[in-house]
């Protein structure tokens, strides 16, 4: 079952990565019920009492200081994205409405999608919903689906749901496992950023029920924003190609952004993209 305390689940997952020898401790307890450092071992290293650290994992320290969070992040050896996630979990934003409705694409992002025709572009919402796509993106990433039709939302029109529940995703991505981990990492960040968003909570619950693989990955608590990713794709018409996606997030707090895909200049993948773009232009 999901943890009642998101910060507790995250901290436990990061304690599990550390071994006593990593932090200069002896093995102590030889048979550990859980992997990694116990609370009693970790708390003194971070400069807090065991009782206080226990309450933090239980989500009972809303006024935790920057100094304590910094010490915990440093002791856990968190990277920049993980540190930011820890701060969000420790101080959840209660302003977000639990009744938030479907994402409505920001006009500026719609203009970006509509203005680019020679590169694949996707607009993504706060819960990793597909909000818009250009023709090239549809031809590359959803060739067997018709949800690009105006006004129609496909039940698979969510990146993470598609990763786990649509067999096409496993055909498309050469390294499907890494793609799935990255999607869960994005959803973990979204859940931390919008803790009262019912759509995000419903998506997580749905995937926990439908996919054991999702549960396995979710419980490792990967964290990431997918700002820049390079992936290999296996397309039925184009064959294999390698594309890099840059995710550009909107400056407001809507949680939306656009992914723009490109290939290395002069590469075979770039030639394939150009050929597909030309075919689509000729067909229109």
Legacy VTK file of the C-alpha trace (Angstrom):
# vtk DataFile Version 3.0
C-alpha trace
ASCII
DATASET POLYDATA
POINTS 284 float
0.000 0.000 0.000
1.147 3.594 -0.588
2.886 5.164 2.379
0.777 7.491 4.510
3.788 9.803 4.583
5.346 10.571 1.173
8.412 12.088 2.821
8.859 8.954 4.928
8.737 6.674 1.891
11.243 8.862 0.061
13.667 9.090 2.985
13.509 5.363 3.614
14.300 4.677 -0.022
17.376 6.892 0.196
18.533 5.436 3.538
18.300 2.027 1.879
20.995 3.081 -0.600
23.582 3.673 2.135
25.606 0.982 3.859
27.346 1.480 7.194
30.724 1.336 5.497
29.708 4.168 3.172
29.527 6.564 6.124
32.405 5.222 8.213
30.387 2.943 10.493
30.983 -0.681 11.368
28.439 -3.245 10.266
26.916 -3.375 13.765
23.732 -5.357 13.286
24.597 -8.252 11.016
21.081 -9.226 10.086
19.102 -6.188 9.037
15.379 -6.362 8.521
15.625 -3.669 5.839
18.580 -2.684 3.636
20.659 0.385 4.352
21.082 2.489 7.457
18.680 2.233 10.374
17.176 5.409 11.795
19.323 5.040 14.895
22.443 5.035 12.723
21.384 7.764 10.345
19.968 10.437 12.670
23.252 11.200 14.536
25.076 11.494 11.226
22.616 14.195 10.178
22.899 15.945 13.556
19.336 15.333 14.746
17.834 13.147 17.442
16.324 9.811 16.518
12.955 11.000 17.827
12.974 14.123 15.683
14.054 12.221 12.581
11.305 9.648 13.198
8.708 12.428 13.383
10.092 13.893 10.153
9.611 10.566 8.368
6.065 10.496 9.739
5.364 13.933 8.264
4.958 15.529 11.699
7.530 18.330 11.445
5.952 21.039 9.252
8.401 23.675 10.499
11.594 21.750 9.810
14.459 24.180 9.200
16.613 24.601 6.113
19.630 23.604 8.177
18.104 20.247 9.108
16.948 19.515 5.554
20.362 20.459 4.194
22.076 18.164 6.688
19.786 15.277 5.815
20.240 15.850 2.078
24.009 16.003 2.479
24.146 12.846 4.598
21.918 10.983 2.146
24.064 12.247 -0.744
21.057 13.581 -2.632
21.554 15.164 -6.019
20.039 18.531 -6.925
16.696 17.161 -8.103
16.369 14.865 -5.092
17.180 17.737 -2.733
14.475 19.896 -4.303
12.026 17.000 -3.993
12.874 16.596 -0.300
12.091 20.266 0.320
8.741 19.961 -1.498
7.761 16.908 0.553
8.825 18.535 3.810
6.827 21.671 3.021
3.936 20.620 0.773
2.128 23.388 -1.073
-1.378 23.405 0.354
-2.577 26.058 -2.080
-3.262 23.597 -4.887
-6.955 22.764 -5.069
-7.982 19.104 -4.674
-10.658 19.828 -7.317
-8.205 20.783 -10.047
-9.786 19.892 -13.373
-8.191 18.734 -16.618
-5.231 20.722 -17.857
-6.043 23.473 -20.315
-3.061 24.108 -22.532
-1.514 27.535 -22.126
-1.858 29.645 -25.305
1.875 30.287 -25.462
2.638 26.571 -25.458
-0.027 25.946 -28.084
1.712 28.502 -30.277
5.024 26.672 -29.860
3.494 23.345 -30.910
1.692 24.861 -33.891
4.685 26.830 -35.137
7.182 23.955 -35.368
6.683 21.591 -38.293
10.131 20.122 -38.969
10.726 18.637 -35.495
8.472 16.470 -33.307
6.870 18.505 -30.504
4.665 17.398 -27.598
2.930 19.548 -24.996
2.707 17.804 -21.614
0.553 18.569 -18.576
1.227 18.428 -14.859
0.269 14.724 -14.652
2.175 13.816 -17.858
-0.968 14.031 -20.021
-0.471 14.693 -23.710
-2.058 18.113 -24.236
-1.029 18.721 -27.839
1.283 17.329 -30.501
2.271 18.213 -34.032
1.869 15.835 -36.954
5.476 14.724 -36.887
5.255 13.757 -33.200
2.109 11.742 -33.847
3.682 9.943 -36.818
6.704 9.022 -34.719
5.261 8.167 -31.340
1.651 7.096 -31.890
1.475 5.771 -35.436
-1.110 3.129 -34.534
-3.491 5.501 -32.738
-5.855 8.208 -33.912
-6.006 10.360 -30.784
-4.461 13.228 -32.749
-7.916 13.872 -34.153
-9.186 17.283 -33.063
-11.298 17.215 -29.940
-10.673 13.565 -29.089
-8.830 12.409 -25.952
-7.611 8.849 -25.983
-7.536 6.895 -22.699
-3.846 6.227 -23.387
-3.087 9.924 -23.874
-0.826 10.025 -20.859
2.880 9.330 -21.055
3.184 7.163 -17.953
-0.036 5.242 -18.535
1.064 4.550 -22.094
4.475 3.346 -20.924
2.964 0.643 -18.729
-0.372 -0.247 -20.321
0.112 0.183 -24.066
2.119 -2.615 -25.741
3.156 -0.161 -28.453
5.394 1.623 -25.946
7.521 -1.482 -25.505
7.873 -1.806 -29.263
8.745 1.860 -29.693
11.415 2.274 -27.026
14.584 0.232 -27.444
15.338 0.755 -23.742
11.777 0.551 -22.460
12.843 0.004 -18.850
14.748 3.291 -18.649
11.862 5.121 -20.314
9.480 3.653 -17.731
11.749 4.662 -14.836
11.994 8.213 -16.198
8.208 8.434 -16.489
7.758 7.323 -12.881
10.429 9.823 -11.809
8.454 12.611 -13.515
5.248 11.481 -11.799
6.981 11.347 -8.396
8.033 14.978 -8.821
4.524 15.956 -9.935
2.986 14.267 -6.893
5.372 16.177 -4.646
4.737 19.477 -6.386
0.929 19.094 -6.412
0.152 16.995 -3.314
-3.616 17.639 -3.430
-4.139 17.081 -7.143
-6.816 14.421 -7.525
-5.947 13.623 -11.133
-2.375 12.756 -10.193
-3.513 10.693 -7.210
-6.043 8.833 -9.384
-3.423 8.063 -12.031
-1.014 6.670 -9.430
-3.772 4.536 -7.898
-4.801 3.248 -11.323
-1.271 2.245 -12.270
-0.594 0.636 -8.902
-3.649 -1.538 -9.467
-2.927 -2.339 -13.113
0.829 -2.871 -13.257
3.176 -4.760 -10.965
6.093 -3.246 -12.875
4.841 0.237 -12.027
4.630 -0.672 -8.330
8.151 -2.078 -8.364
9.605 1.084 -9.907
7.408 3.484 -7.913
8.582 2.056 -4.605
12.220 2.800 -5.470
11.227 6.506 -5.663
13.171 7.634 -8.738
13.221 11.427 -9.024
13.715 13.405 -12.216
12.255 16.123 -14.416
13.359 14.675 -17.759
14.826 18.050 -18.720
17.078 16.463 -21.349
16.834 12.861 -22.502
18.362 10.927 -25.370
16.574 7.755 -26.427
16.632 5.150 -29.152
13.370 4.432 -30.927
12.245 1.517 -33.075
9.797 2.814 -35.693
7.953 0.388 -38.027
8.607 2.518 -41.117
11.828 4.348 -40.262
13.666 1.663 -38.332
15.863 2.683 -35.408
16.652 6.310 -34.722
18.134 8.274 -31.839
16.518 11.522 -30.690
17.251 14.002 -27.925
14.313 15.715 -26.218
14.554 19.050 -24.448
11.695 19.628 -22.025
10.913 23.324 -21.648
8.695 23.994 -18.641
6.340 26.989 -18.490
7.366 29.745 -16.105
4.064 29.819 -14.226
2.844 27.147 -11.818
0.615 25.276 -14.276
3.040 22.366 -14.468
2.945 22.326 -18.258
5.790 22.198 -20.748
6.803 21.198 -24.251
9.220 18.500 -25.384
11.091 19.275 -28.601
12.868 16.329 -30.228
15.880 16.572 -32.510
18.577 14.363 -33.991
22.314 14.938 -34.131
23.255 17.077 -37.165
24.364 14.983 -40.096
23.197 11.726 -38.507
21.134 9.008 -40.117
18.394 9.805 -37.608
18.270 13.411 -38.821
17.903 12.201 -42.399
15.015 9.952 -41.374
13.277 12.818 -39.584
13.610 15.050 -42.627
12.245 12.343 -44.900
9.225 11.791 -42.670
8.568 15.533 -42.403
8.717 15.854 -46.178
6.288 12.967 -46.646
3.813 14.515 -44.215
4.074 17.897 -45.920
3.470 16.299 -49.308
0.448 14.410 -48.001
-1.211 17.511 -46.518
LINES 1 285
284 0 1 2 3 4 5 6 7 8 9 10 11 12 13 14 15 16 17 18 19 20 21 22 23 24 25 26 27 28 29 30 31 32 33 34 35 36 37 38 39 40 41 42 43 44 45 46 47 48 49 50 51 52 53 54 55 56 57 58 59 60 61 62 63 64 65 66 67 68 69 70 71 72 73 74 75 76 77 78 79 80 81 82 83 84 85 86 87 88 89 90 91 92 93 94 95 96 97 98 99 100 101 102 103 104 105 106 107 108 109 110 111 112 113 114 115 116 117 118 119 120 121 122 123 124 125 126 127 128 129 130 131 132 133 134 135 136 137 138 139 140 141 142 143 144 145 146 147 148 149 150 151 152 153 154 155 156 157 158 159 160 161 162 163 164 165 166 167 168 169 170 171 172 173 174 175 176 177 178 179 180 181 182 183 184 185 186 187 188 189 190 191 192 193 194 195 196 197 198 199 200 201 202 203 204 205 206 207 208 209 210 211 212 213 214 215 216 217 218 219 220 221 222 223 224 225 226 227 228 229 230 231 232 233 234 235 236 237 238 239 240 241 242 243 244 245 246 247 248 249 250 251 252 253 254 255 256 257 258 259 260 261 262 263 264 265 266 267 268 269 270 271 272 273 274 275 276 277 278 279 280 281 282 283
